[in-house]
Amino acid sequence: MTKLTTDEGQPWADNNHSLTAGNRGPVLLQDYQLIEKLAHFNRERIPERVVHAKGAGAKGVFTLTRDMSDYTKADLFNGKGKQTPLTIRFSEVAGELGYPDTIRDVRGFAMKFYTNEGNYDIVGNNTPIFFVNDPLKFPDFIHSQKRDPATHLRSEDMQWDFWSHSPESLHQVTYLMGDRGNPASYANMNGYGSHTFKWVNAKGEAYWVKYHFISEQGVKNMTEDQAAKVASENTDYLIQDLYDRIKNGDYPKWKVCVQLIPYEEGLNYKYDIFDVTKTVSHKDYPLQEIGEFVLNENPENYFNDVEEASFSPANLVPGIEPSMDKLLQGRLFAYKDAARYRLGANYEHLPVNSPKTEVHNYARDGYMSQGQNGDVNYEPNQYEDAPREDPHAKIKPFAVEGEANSYKTYDEDPYSQAGALYHVYSDDEKDRLIQAIKKHLGSVKSHDTKVRQTKLFYRADHDYGKRVADALGLNMDEITE
């Protein structure tokens, strides 16, 4: 057996589970294998983004229609009628800059709010869930979506091999292979913050929150054949559609909704609310509309306004904090690290990334640094006019417990929510789902991969698995054994 090691030759004991403080986390910074894996992954492509390379962007404004100060002290959510400018970027996950943007894929949904207390980013997708829930697996997942290192071709074999060995991906795979894997336009898809975040009000009371952005244009999708036809005619169809809508004054809008979950209830919910492969039932915690955002301005220069835009879930403002979500914890490091690699140490000085508030800190120099003065660059210091800490920004303390170890991530049921999603689909949607799986999984060379993945579908729902098996010509005895 070939032993897994780090680049320094050190044995690697667990390549699937991050080192956390107790079963729920948070992730420990001492997990150097996780840090090195993510840091190396962020440097694998130059100069385009490692993930979400191709996309479209626009500018707009968020209007708060319901004051949320009872739940969070975050300025952008305080004061009915408050308006906050924003930049948004929609994107594809797997393809490169020149790849057709109508190919079946998850779509990125990244927003930067220029608030009165600095930038706040929500970096999600057009899906409320994700494929993996441990940051240690993220680079491997993306590798499986990218190009085969031998042939340099996109490979169904690679991605289905990974998915079939990662049962936690089943919910997202069911979503991706469904109709919403091919949105008709960026304006016709919903967006989600995906993770669970923590809201804290001025009294120090905490709530869990999940973000939902509901398209006011309605959700519309392409069929597999329509998407392929469009890809052959215009590889930039989704980019052009968004640009043309805004140019023609047909400004797309989204309702901003949240699920609010009381702190203790969230810790004891029937599913782990920090598992990004799971959703929280709308019946248990209904969507609450709190505002609307509209996109009303195209980029003046695509490179400046979109390509150089950098988003990170670590861009938080007072009143909004991370949760113990392990994948989120890894993203807090990875996104800013990727931006520093791709754009340089001073990427936050670029206009699209620069906040609308004044910036005062002790960071200095680095590539492309400009406009610095001779002020003191260390702390503590004796100078009264030097920047000082703001107690308003202090996070709410939270308890951690348990032994530091590499834990299996969350619960052992990756199947029930995927089965529930299958039952949400109409009969026509189920037919298209099965046909999409037949096309993509059916092209895989490995019989074992087909069987292994179909077993996951069967465990999610017997009808689901049987229909996939029939479509692929598999023997049900192999699936049910």
N, C-alpha and C positions, 0 to 999 in steps of 0.2 A: 504493500500500500504506500502511495506517495503521501507524505505528511504535509499538511498545510502549514505554511510559515509566513511570517512577515517578510518584508524586503530586507530586513537585517538578519534573516535566517532563524528568528525565534519561533518556536512551536506555537501554533494558534489553536487554542482549545475549543473555541465556540465561535463560529462565523455566522450564526443566525440570531443570537440574542445578546443585546447590549448589557453592559454592566450597570445595574441600577441599585438604588437604595431601597431595598424591599421589593416586593412583587410589583407594585405600581410605579415605582420610581420615586424621584426623577432620575434621569440618566446621570452617571458620574463622569466628571471631567477626567478622572484618572483612567478612564477606559481609552488608553492611548491607541489601541487597535482600531476602535471606532473612529477616533479623530484622524488617525493616519489614513484610514480607508476613505473617509469622506474628503480629506484634503487632497489625496492623490486623485480621486475621482473628479474633483472640481478642476483639475489641471490637465485632463485628458484631451481636450479639444481647444484649438486656437484658430481664429479669435472668436468664433461664434459661441453662443451659449451651449453648455454641455447638454442641457435639456431645454425644451421649449425654444428651440433656435428660431423657428419661423413664426411670425405673428403680426398682428395689426394693432395699432394703438389710436387713442383719441383722448381728447380732454373734455371735461364736463364739470358739473356741479352737483353736489349732494345737498338736498334740503331735508332738514329734520322736521317731521310733521307731528311728532309726539315727544314731549320732553321725557328723558329717561334718567333724570338725576336721582330718582329713588333707587336706581340700580347701579349707576356708574357715575363717577365724577369726571369721566372723559369729556373734554370740552365740546367736541363735535357732536356729542349726544345730549348736551345740556342746552335748553332754551328752544322751545318750539319756534320753528321758522328759521333757525340758524342755517346758513348756507356755507358750505365748505368746498373749495375747488378741488378737483381730483384729476389724476391721470390714470388711464386704464390700458392694459395690454391683454389681448386675447392671443392664444397661441396653440400650436400643436406640440405634443410631448416628444414624439420620437423622431420625426423627420428633420432633415437639415434645412438650411436657409432656402434652397431652391426646390424643396420637395413639394409636390402637390398638396394643397391645404384642405382638400375634400376627402382625403383617404381616411378610412375609419381610424379614429384615435380619440383619446381623451383630449379635451381642450382646456388650456390654462385660462384662468380668470383672475388676473392680478390687478389690484387697485392701490393707488397711493393717494391718501387724503392729506392735503396741505393744511393742517389744523393750526389753531392759535398756540398750541403747545408742541409744535414740531410735527414731523411726518408720521402718519399711521398707515401701515400697509396691511391689507388682507390679501393673502396670496393663496388662492384656491383653484378650483377647477369647475367644470360644468357638471361635475358629479359630486354627490354629498359624501362619498367614501373614497377609499384608495386601495391599491393592490396589496400593500404590505403595511405592517404596523410597528416595525422595528427599524430604526435608521441604519443598522448594520447591513440590512438586506437591500437597501435602496440602490447602491451602485450596481449590484448584481442584477436587480430588476431592470435597470436602464440598459445595462449591457445586453440583456436578452432582447430588448426592443430595437437596439441599434443594428449595426452591420456585422456579419460574420467575419471574424478576424482572418479567416482563410480565403474566403471568396469575395469579401467586401460587398456582399449582397444582403438585403433585408431577408430575414429567415423566420418563417412560421415555426420551423422546428425549434429554434432557440426559445422563442417566447412561450410556446405551449409546453416545452420541457420545463421551463421555470415555473409557469403557472401550475402545472400538474404536480409539481413537487412543493407547492406553496398553497395549501388549502385556504389560507386566509384571503387569497386573491379572488376566490370564487364569486363573492358578492359583486365585486367590481367588474369581473369578466362578464357576468350576466348582464350588467348595466351596459358595458362597452359593446357587446355583441347585439344588444337590443337597438331599437330605433335611434336612441339618443347618441349612439356612437357616430352618427353622420348628421350633424346639425345642418339645416338648410342655410343658415347664416349665423354670424355671431350675434346678431340682434334677436334671433329666434331661439336662444338657449338660455336656460337659467344658470346662475352661478352660486357657488357655495364656499364658505370659509373652510368647510370640511372638518377641521379640528374643533374640539371644545376649548373655549377660552374662559378666562375668569374676569368677570366685571366686579369692581369694588367701588362702593359709593363713598361720599364724604364722611359718613359715620363709621367707615371701616367694615361695613357689611358686604359679604361676598355672595355672588351668584355665578352659576355656570351659564354660558351663552354659546349658541351656534347660529351662524349667519346664513341667510338664504336671500338670494337676489332673484326676483321673479320677473321674467321678461313680460313687459306690457304689450309686446308685439305678438305674444303667444309662442309656445314651443312648436317648432316645425322642423321636420327632418327630411333627409333625402333617403331614397332607397339605395341599395348597393349599386344597382345599375345606373341610377341617376348620378351618384357620386363619381363613379368611374367615367361616365360620359363627360361630366364637367371637368374632371381632372385632365382629360385628354384635350380639352378645348382651352382651358384657362387654368394654369397651375396656381394662380393667385386669386382665385375666384372670391374667397371669403374676405381677403384683404380689400379687393376692389369693391365688393358689395358694401362693406362698412364705410369706406371712403365716399362712395357715391351717395349713400343715404344722407350722410352729414352734409356733403356738398349741396345736395338738393333740398336741404331744410327738413328732411324727414328724420328728425332727431330720435334715436332709439332711447327708450326709457326702461328702467327696472324699479320695481318696488323693493324696498329694503325691509326685510323681516327678520325677526330673531325668535329663537326658542329660548326662553328663560327657565332655568332649572334651579330651584332652591339648593343651597350648598350641600346640606346633609342628605337631601333626597338624591342628589346626583351621585354622591359617593356610594349609595346603596341601591341604585337603579338596577333593574333586572338584567340589563346589559352593561358592560363597562363603558361609560360615556367617554373614556379616554382612548378607546380603541377606534382608530380611524377607519377600520373596515366595517364598522357598525353604524347604524343610524339610531336616532332617538325618535320614538313614535310621535307623530303629530297629534294623535289622540291623547297621549299622556301629557304632552306639552305643545299646545297648538302654536302655529305661527302667529306672531304679533307684528303688525305693520308699524314701522316707526319712521319711515321716510321714503324718499324717491331720489334716484339720480338720473340725470339726463346727459347724454353725450352730444355736445353742440359745437365742437371745434375739432377740425382735422389737424394733424401735425403740420407745422410750418416746414419742418425739415425732418424726414423720417429718421435719419441717423441720429440727429440730436435728440428728438423727442420720443423715439421708440427704441431704436437699437441701443442707445446709451442709457435707457431707463433701467434702473435696478430696483428690484422689490425684495423685501425680506420680511418674514413673519416676526423677526426680532425687532422691527421698527414699531415699537409700542409707545403709548402715551400714558400718563398717569390715569389710573382708573381701569386700565386693561392690562391683564397679565397672562402669562402662559399657564397652561394646565400641566398635569403630569403625563400627558400624551407623549409616549416615547418617540414617535416619529416627529412630532412637533419639536421636541427637545433637540433632536439632531438637526432639524432644519434651522433652528435659531443660530447655530454655528455655520452651517454649510452655505447658506445663501449669501451672507456677507463675505464669506471667504471666497466664494466663486466670483463675486463682483470685484473684489480686490485683485484677483488674478486676471480677470478679463478686462477690467477698465483701469486698474491702478489703485494705489493706496488712497488717492484723493477723489475717488469716483463720486463721493457725496457732494463735491464742490460743483459738479456739472449742473447746469440749470435745471434739467428735468428731475434731478435727485435732490436738489437743494431745497431746504424748507423755506417757508415764507417768513419765518421768525428769525431773529438774530441767533448766531451760533457763537458760543464762547466755551472753549476748553483748552487743554494743554497739549493737544496733538500738534505735531509740527513736521514740516519737510515732506520727503517722499517725492516720487515721480510727479511731474507736472504741477507742483505746488506753486501757487501764485497769490499775491496780495497779502502776504504775511507782514505783520509789524514786529516791533522789537519787544513786545510785552513778555512778561515772565512766562516761562514754559515748564514750570514745575510747581508742585504742591505737596506739603504745606508751604506757605510763604507768608511774608510780613506785609504784603501790599493790600490795602483796604479795597482798592478798586479791582482786584483780581476776582475771577469768577469763583463762586462758592456753591456748595451743595444746596439743593432745594428739598426740604423735608416733604413737600407736597408729592414728590415723585417716589417716595419710599413705598416699596411693595408691602402687601399684607403678609405677615409671617404665616407660614404653614408648617405643619408637623410632617416629619419623615420618620420612618421606622423600618426595621427589618435588617437582615444581613445583606451586605453587598455581595452580589452574585450575578451570573448571567442567567436570567430567568426566562422560561418560556413566556411568550408575550400573551397576556390576557387569557381569556377562557379558551376552552377546547372545542367550541362550537362555531366553526366558520360556515356552517351549512344552513341553519334555519332562516337567516335573513335573506340569503340567496334564494331559497325556496319560496319565501314570502314574496320577494320581488317577482319571481316567475309567475306567481298567481295573480299579481297585480296586472300583468300584461293581458290585453285582450286576446282573443283567439287569433286574429290577424297578426298581432304583434308577436305572439308565440311562434307562428309560422315563419315570420321573417327572422326571428331569433335563431330558430333551428337551421334555416337556410344559411344564415351568416356563419354559424358554427360549422356547418357542413363545408362551406367554402374554405374557411380558414383552417380549422382543425383537420378537415379532410385532406388538405394538401400536405400534411405532415408525413414524413417518410416512416417514422418510427411507429410501429403497431403498439408498442408498450406505452408510448406517450398518449396515443388515442384512448387506450383502455384506461390508463391511470386518470386522465382528465374526465372521461365519461363516468368513472366511478364517483368522482366528486359531484358531478351533476346529479347522479342517481341518489347520492346521500342527501343532497339538497331537496330533491323531490323525485319520487319514483317515475312519474310521468315524464318529467324533464329528462332524466337520464335515459329512459327507454326510447324516447323520440330521437335523442342524439345518437344512441346506439343503432337504431334502425336507419337513420340518415347516413351513418358511416359504415353500415353493413357489419357491425360488430355482433359477436355472439353474446347474448345476455348472460350466459353462464359465467363468462369472464367478468362481467360487470358486477354480478351479485355475489361472487365467491368471497 
